[in-house]
């Protein structure tokens, strides 16, 4: 059951308008990129010790392709054009540390250029067999495995 937090940023009290209250969400995007072996590109974001798909929060007024491009450039130095399609969404969840609700969208991304390196917001970048993360103690790593099953090589 979704628990609502009336103290969260993005809570909109509309009782004075005789309408139900509403919430704004932080939109988080993640990009799943595979190499020709089926391995998935993962990043250790700056200051983090675990692997995750590259991505982050959309800026206000940004369209999806611009947000994917910016986030992947910041973390894995993505350059050039790419194709993308949505493969999963997560249920909204509350981020205690940011005091905001978040919705995550996961995209399969197929770049024209497969040259990657740690960007300004990334410390390490590698392609990894997602099966290696299936039983990780870290939820973000297990999710990489889960997301990879939504867009199998084929």
C-alpha positions in Angstrom: 0.0 0.0 0.0 1.3 3.4 -0.9 1.8 5.6 2.2 1.4 9.3 1.6 3.6 11.7 3.4 1.9 15.1 3.7 5.2 16.7 4.8 7.1 15.7 1.6 8.2 18.3 -0.9 5.8 18.2 -3.8 2.7 17.7 -1.7 0.0 20.0 -3.0 -2.9 20.8 -0.6 -5.9 21.7 -2.8 -8.6 21.6 -0.1 -9.2 25.3 -0.5 -10.1 24.6 -4.1 -12.5 21.8 -3.1 -10.3 19.3 -4.9 -8.3 16.3 -3.6 -4.7 16.8 -2.6 -2.1 15.9 -5.1 1.6 15.0 -5.2 4.5 15.8 -7.5 7.2 13.2 -8.1 10.9 13.2 -8.9 11.3 11.3 -12.2 14.4 9.1 -12.2 15.6 7.5 -15.4 18.0 4.6 -15.9 19.6 3.4 -19.1 20.2 -0.3 -19.9 23.0 -0.6 -22.5 24.2 -4.0 -23.7 27.4 -4.8 -25.7 27.5 -7.5 -28.4 28.2 -10.2 -25.7 25.0 -9.3 -23.8 26.9 -7.7 -20.9 25.3 -4.6 -19.3 27.0 -1.3 -18.8 27.1 -0.4 -15.1 28.6 2.5 -13.2 29.8 3.2 -9.7 28.6 6.8 -9.3 30.9 9.2 -7.5 31.0 8.3 -3.8 29.2 5.0 -4.2 30.6 1.5 -3.7 28.0 -0.4 -5.8 27.2 -1.0 -9.4 24.1 0.5 -10.9 22.7 1.4 -14.3 23.7 4.9 -15.4 21.0 7.5 -14.9 19.5 10.0 -12.6 16.8 12.6 -12.2 15.1 14.5 -15.0 15.4 18.3 -14.8 12.2 20.3 -14.8 11.1 21.0 -18.4 13.4 18.3 -19.9 12.2 15.8 -22.4 13.0 12.1 -22.0 15.7 11.9 -24.7 17.5 15.0 -23.4 17.4 13.6 -19.9 18.8 10.2 -20.9 21.5 11.9 -23.0 22.5 14.3 -20.2 22.5 11.7 -17.5 24.4 9.1 -19.5 27.0 11.7 -20.6 27.5 12.8 -16.9 28.1 9.2 -15.7 29.5 7.2 -18.6 30.5 9.9 -21.1 27.9 8.9 -23.7 28.4 10.8 -27.0 26.3 10.7 -30.1 22.9 9.7 -31.0 21.0 6.7 -29.6 17.7 4.8 -29.8 15.7 4.1 -26.7 12.5 2.4 -25.5 10.9 2.1 -22.1 11.2 -1.4 -20.7 10.0 -0.9 -17.1 8.7 1.4 -14.4 8.8 1.1 -10.7 6.1 1.8 -8.2 6.4 5.3 -6.6 8.5 5.2 -3.5 9.4 7.8 -0.9 13.1 8.9 -0.7 13.6 9.8 3.0 17.0 11.4 2.4 15.4 13.8 -0.2 11.9 14.1 1.4 10.3 13.5 -2.0 8.4 10.8 -3.9 10.2 9.2 -6.8 9.1 7.3 -9.9 11.8 5.4 -11.8 11.6 4.7 -15.5 14.0 2.2 -17.1 15.0 2.5 -20.7 16.8 0.2 -23.1 19.3 2.4 -24.8 21.1 1.5 -28.1 23.8 4.0 -28.8 25.5 4.6 -32.1 28.9 4.9 -30.3 29.9 2.2 -27.8 32.9 4.0 -26.3 32.4 4.7 -22.6 34.4 6.0 -19.7 33.7 7.4 -16.3 32.1 10.8 -16.6 32.0 13.7 -14.2 29.5 11.9 -12.0 31.0 8.4 -12.3 34.0 6.7 -10.7 34.1 3.4 -12.6 32.4 2.0 -15.7 32.4 -1.6 -16.9 30.3 -4.0 -18.9 29.3 -6.9 -16.7 27.3 -10.1 -17.1 24.1 -9.2 -15.2 23.9 -12.8 -13.8 26.9 -11.8 -11.6 24.7 -9.4 -9.8 21.6 -11.6 -9.4 22.4 -12.6 -5.8 24.1 -9.4 -4.6 23.5 -8.2 -1.1 22.9 -4.7 -2.7 19.4 -4.0 -4.0 20.6 -1.7 -6.8 22.8 -4.5 -8.1 20.0 -7.0 -8.0 17.8 -4.6 -9.9 20.4 -4.5 -12.7 19.9 -8.2 -13.1 16.1 -7.8 -13.0 16.0 -5.0 -15.5 18.2 -6.9 -17.9 15.6 -9.7 -18.0 13.1 -7.2 -19.4 15.2 -6.5 -22.5 16.8 -9.8 -23.3 19.4 -10.1 -26.1 17.6 -11.2 -29.1 
